[in-house]
Amino acid sequence: MNGLRHGKGKYINIKEGVEYNGKWENGMRHGYGELTYKNGSLYQGNWERGMKWGYGKMTYASGNFYEGNWENNKRNGHGEMHWLSSNEKYSGNWVDNFQSGFGTHIWLD
């Protein structure tokens, strides 16, 4: 579409060390897709206008992971974060990547 990525496809940027496999609209990630980062982190979920938006799961290189809602590339709305290294979990509301409002933080030891 006018020379812009549109539809389903795979994009690899060797310089930045990222690989995206998923849907595009007007040159931007839009719809479901998976983005693998140089450090081994992986986002699997929805995109809107090039940003993580809607439901998705981010698995960090450490093995820690967040699963829930995103807006503007940030954890927003309900979601659950698991820290494997410290064996803890937070389930609740997020605003701009921070725990906010009602939620439960559990230390599993």
ABEGO torsion letter per residue (X at the ends): XGGBBBEBBBBBBAAAGBBBBEBBBGGBBBEBBBBBBAAGBBBBEBBBGGBBBEBBBBBBAAGBBBBEBBBGGBBBEBBBBBBAAAGBBBBEBBBGGBBBEBBBBBBAX
